[in-house]
Amino acid sequence: MAEQNTSINGSTGLNNDSEWMREQSEYFRKRDIAAPLFVRIISVVEIPVMILTLVALCALIKSQRSAPVFVIHLILSDLIQIIGMIMITTEWTPAPQAACYYSLIAGLYFMACVAFERYLLVSHPIWYKSHHSLKVSCVVSVIIWFVPLIFADINSDYLYSNFLFRSIGCFIPYPIIILCFLGIRRGLSHAISLTSLKRQLILGSLFLVLLTYTFLILPFVILCFILDMFPKLDKSLLFVKVYYFFKFLLYLNPLADCLLYLFMRPDAGDLMKSVRCCCRTDTHQNSTHSRDEHSRDSRATFAGCVSVQNPASRSQTACSSV
């Protein structure tokens, strides 16, 4: 009897394992079809946008109006990342994966540099104007390109196979961005030399960086850390689905970074003013239209009330007309 129960339990476990393997293989089959299609559609949109953004940012440096060096290197890292993802979908080799994670980590530190630069502009404007130069920004950018090598596993063929090192390298810029954002919000109230429009542009650029990291990058970083702490979750189909969902969401990061160019334009203030004027004009037209309709309705109602209350006047008018 015990042997019979053991055989029944063993067959049940084998059925569950086979069903789980069937579901997992079906999911990976769908993922292998959807991932290349998604990456290629995204790349068709992102690559032209990034190239145009790089050309426009380089034009800003040539005009000597501003020097968005960190944003240029951020877009370059995003371009390397999207090219690496295209190579991964065509042929699964370790080199494109390493290039993707290398450019991802480098891009996060460039985001931190953008945030720290905005913080210095607000909190220490005199020091920033005296020490900030194109040469200093280029030297810092070259140093940043070597930072991802700190978190690489040289003994492995796949340099970023260690989930813990990779998640730590991706997470370090996040507290820097948060502290810079809080410092800028506090310093803008004391920045007398900056106009209200300039304050909004600085705060808006940093808010965009914080928003991009929080919703497009941080979930994937947290899942990598959890996967390193609990490796058995790799066998959970639900966890695998959530992991690859946020990994696909990570591919939208380069497109969001291109929006930083709008805050670096010399005529960004004029763009914001024009948007405000359009919004105010639409609101004014809608309110005027609603007031006109309300006045017409009220006049029509008043006229109907008068005609109901004075039937004798209508009869007298009719008699006089006859």
C-alpha positions in Angstrom: 0.0 0.0 0.0 2.8 2.4 0.9 4.5 1.5 -2.4 1.3 2.3 -4.3 1.0 5.7 -2.6 4.6 6.5 -3.3 4.1 5.6 -7.0 0.9 7.8 -7.1 2.7 10.8 -5.5 5.7 10.3 -7.8 3.5 10.3 -10.9 1.7 13.4 -9.6 5.0 15.2 -9.1 6.2 14.2 -12.6 2.9 15.5 -14.1 3.3 18.8 -12.3 6.9 19.1 -13.4 6.1 18.3 -17.0 3.2 20.8 -16.9 5.5 23.5 -15.5 8.1 22.8 -18.1 5.5 22.9 -20.8 4.3 26.3 -19.6 7.8 27.6 -19.3 8.9 26.4 -22.8 5.7 28.0 -24.2 6.4 31.3 -22.6 10.1 31.3 -23.7 8.9 30.4 -27.2 6.6 33.4 -27.3 9.3 35.6 -25.7 11.8 34.6 -28.4 9.3 35.8 -31.0 8.2 39.0 -29.2 11.5 40.3 -28.0 13.2 40.7 -31.4 10.1 42.3 -32.8 9.8 44.7 -29.9 13.5 45.7 -30.0 13.4 46.3 -33.7 10.3 48.4 -33.6 11.7 50.5 -30.7 15.1 50.8 -32.5 13.5 52.2 -35.6 12.1 55.0 -33.5 14.9 55.5 -31.0 18.0 55.5 -33.3 16.9 58.4 -35.6 15.7 60.4 -32.5 19.0 59.8 -30.7 21.1 60.7 -33.8 19.1 64.0 -34.3 19.5 64.7 -30.6 23.2 64.2 -30.7 23.5 66.5 -33.7 21.4 69.2 -32.0 23.5 68.9 -28.8 26.8 69.2 -30.7 25.4 72.3 -32.4 24.7 73.8 -28.9 28.4 73.3 -28.0 29.6 74.9 -31.3 27.4 77.9 -30.7 29.0 78.3 -27.2 25.6 78.9 -25.6 25.9 76.0 -23.3 27.9 72.8 -22.9 25.6 69.8 -22.3 28.6 67.4 -22.4 27.1 64.9 -19.9 23.8 64.7 -21.8 25.8 64.0 -25.1 27.6 61.1 -23.4 24.3 59.9 -21.9 22.8 59.7 -25.4 25.9 58.0 -26.7 25.6 55.3 -24.0 21.9 54.9 -24.9 22.9 54.5 -28.6 25.4 51.7 -27.7 22.8 50.1 -25.6 20.2 49.9 -28.3 22.8 48.7 -30.9 23.8 45.9 -28.4 20.1 44.9 -28.0 19.7 44.6 -31.7 22.8 42.4 -31.9 21.5 40.2 -29.0 18.2 39.6 -30.9 20.1 38.5 -34.0 22.7 36.3 -32.3 22.9 35.4 -28.7 26.6 36.0 -27.8 28.2 37.3 -24.6 29.8 40.4 -26.2 26.5 42.3 -27.0 25.1 41.6 -23.6 28.2 42.9 -21.9 28.1 46.1 -24.1 24.4 46.6 -23.1 25.0 46.4 -19.4 28.3 48.4 -19.7 26.5 51.2 -21.5 23.5 51.0 -19.1 25.7 51.5 -16.0 27.7 54.3 -17.7 24.4 56.0 -18.7 23.2 55.9 -15.1 26.3 57.7 -13.9 26.0 60.3 -16.6 22.5 60.9 -15.3 23.9 61.4 -11.9 26.4 63.9 -13.4 23.6 65.8 -15.0 21.8 66.0 -11.6 24.9 67.0 -9.8 25.7 69.7 -12.4 22.2 71.2 -12.0 22.7 71.1 -8.2 25.9 73.1 -8.4 24.3 75.6 -10.7 21.6 76.3 -8.1 23.4 75.9 -4.8 26.8 77.2 -5.7 26.4 79.4 -8.8 29.6 81.4 -8.3 31.8 78.4 -7.9 30.1 76.7 -10.8 30.6 79.6 -13.1 34.3 80.0 -12.1 35.2 76.3 -12.3 32.9 74.9 -14.9 34.4 74.5 -18.4 34.2 72.3 -21.4 37.5 70.7 -20.6 36.5 69.7 -17.1 33.3 68.2 -18.3 35.1 66.1 -20.9 37.7 64.8 -18.4 34.9 63.8 -16.0 33.1 62.1 -18.9 36.2 60.1 -19.8 36.5 58.9 -16.1 32.8 57.9 -16.1 33.3 55.6 -19.1 35.8 53.5 -16.9 33.4 53.3 -13.9 31.4 50.3 -15.2 34.6 48.2 -15.3 34.6 48.3 -11.5 31.5 46.2 -11.4 32.6 43.7 -14.1 33.5 40.1 -13.4 36.7 39.7 -15.3 37.0 35.9 -14.6 33.7 35.3 -16.4 33.2 35.3 -20.2 30.1 37.3 -19.6 31.4 40.4 -17.8 28.2 41.3 -16.0 26.9 37.8 -15.0 27.0 38.6 -11.3 23.6 40.0 -10.5 24.8 41.5 -7.2 27.6 43.6 -8.7 25.4 44.6 -11.5 22.6 45.8 -9.3 24.9 47.6 -6.9 26.6 49.4 -9.9 23.2 50.4 -11.2 21.8 51.5 -7.8 24.6 53.8 -6.6 23.5 56.8 -8.8 19.9 56.7 -7.5 20.6 58.2 -4.0 22.8 60.8 -5.7 20.0 61.9 -8.0 17.5 62.0 -5.1 19.8 64.1 -2.9 20.5 66.5 -5.8 16.8 66.8 -6.5 16.0 67.6 -2.9 19.0 70.0 -2.7 17.8 71.8 -5.8 14.2 72.2 -4.5 15.6 73.7 -1.3 18.1 75.9 -3.1 15.7 77.3 -5.7 13.9 79.2 -3.0 17.1 81.1 -2.2 18.4 81.5 -5.7 17.8 85.2 -6.4 19.8 85.4 -9.6 17.7 82.9 -11.4 14.4 83.8 -13.0 11.3 81.7 -12.3 11.4 80.2 -15.9 15.1 79.2 -15.4 14.1 77.6 -12.1 11.4 75.6 -13.7 13.8 74.4 -16.5 16.4 73.2 -13.9 13.8 71.5 -11.7 12.1 70.0 -14.8 15.3 68.4 -16.2 16.1 66.9 -12.9 12.6 65.7 -12.3 12.7 64.0 -15.7 15.9 62.2 -14.8 14.4 61.0 -11.4 11.2 59.9 -13.1 13.1 57.9 -15.8 15.2 56.1 -13.3 12.4 55.4 -10.9 9.9 53.9 -13.3 12.1 52.5 -16.1 15.3 51.4 -14.4 14.8 50.9 -10.7 12.3 48.0 -10.9 14.8 46.0 -13.1 17.7 46.7 -10.7 15.6 45.6 -7.7 14.6 42.3 -9.5 18.3 41.6 -10.3 19.2 42.1 -6.6 16.3 39.8 -5.5 17.4 37.2 -8.0 20.9 37.2 -6.6 19.6 36.8 -3.1 17.1 34.1 -4.0 18.4 32.1 -7.0 15.6 29.6 -6.8 13.1 32.3 -8.0 14.6 31.7 -11.5 12.4 28.6 -11.6 9.2 30.6 -10.9 7.4 31.3 -14.1 5.6 34.4 -12.5 8.9 35.9 -11.5 10.4 35.2 -14.9 7.5 37.0 -16.6 7.8 40.0 -14.3 11.6 40.1 -14.8 11.4 40.2 -18.6 8.5 42.7 -18.5 10.7 45.2 -16.6 13.6 44.3 -18.8 11.6 45.2 -21.9 10.5 48.4 -20.1 14.2 49.2 -19.7 14.4 49.5 -23.5 12.3 52.7 -23.4 15.0 54.5 -21.3 17.0 55.8 -24.3 13.8 57.5 -25.7 13.1 59.2 -22.4 16.7 60.5 -22.1 16.4 62.3 -25.4 13.8 64.6 -23.8 16.6 66.2 -21.8 17.5 68.0 -25.0 14.4 70.1 -24.6 15.6 71.5 -21.3 19.1 72.3 -22.7 17.9 74.3 -25.7 18.7 78.1 -25.4 15.1 78.8 -26.4 13.5 76.4 -24.0 12.0 79.3 -22.1 10.3 80.5 -25.3 8.9 77.0 -25.9 7.4 76.9 -22.4 6.0 80.4 -22.9 4.4 79.4 -26.2 2.9 76.3 -24.6 1.5 78.3 -21.7 0.1 80.9 -24.1 -1.6 78.1 -26.1 -3.0 76.6 -23.0 -4.3 79.9 -21.7 -5.8 80.8 -25.1 -7.6 77.5 -25.3 -8.9 77.9 -21.7 -10.0 81.5 -22.4 -11.8 80.5 -25.6 -13.5 77.6 -23.9 -14.6 79.8 -21.0 -15.8 82.5 -23.4 -17.7 80.0 -25.4 -19.4 78.6 -22.4 -20.3 82.0 -21.1 -21.8 82.9 -24.5 -23.9 79.8 -24.5 -25.0 80.3 -21.0 -26.0 83.9 -21.7 -28.0 82.8 -24.8 -29.7 80.1 -22.9 -30.6 82.5 -20.1 -32.0 85.1 -22.6 -34.1 82.5 -24.3 -35.4 81.3 -21.0 -36.2 84.8 -19.9 -38.0 85.5 -23.1 -40.1 82.3 -22.7 -41.0 83.2 -19.2 -42.1 86.7 -20.3 -44.2 85.3 -23.1 -45.9 82.9 -20.7 -46.6 85.5 -18.0 -48.1 88.1 -20.5 -50.6 86.3 -22.7 -52.7 89.5 -23.0 -49.9 91.4 -24.6 -49.8 88.8 -27.4 -53.6 89.0 -27.9 -53.4 92.8 -28.1 -50.6 92.7 -30.5 -52.5 90.2 -32.7 -55.6 92.4 -32.7 -53.7 95.5 -33.5 -52.0 93.7 -36.4 -55.4 92.6 -37.7 
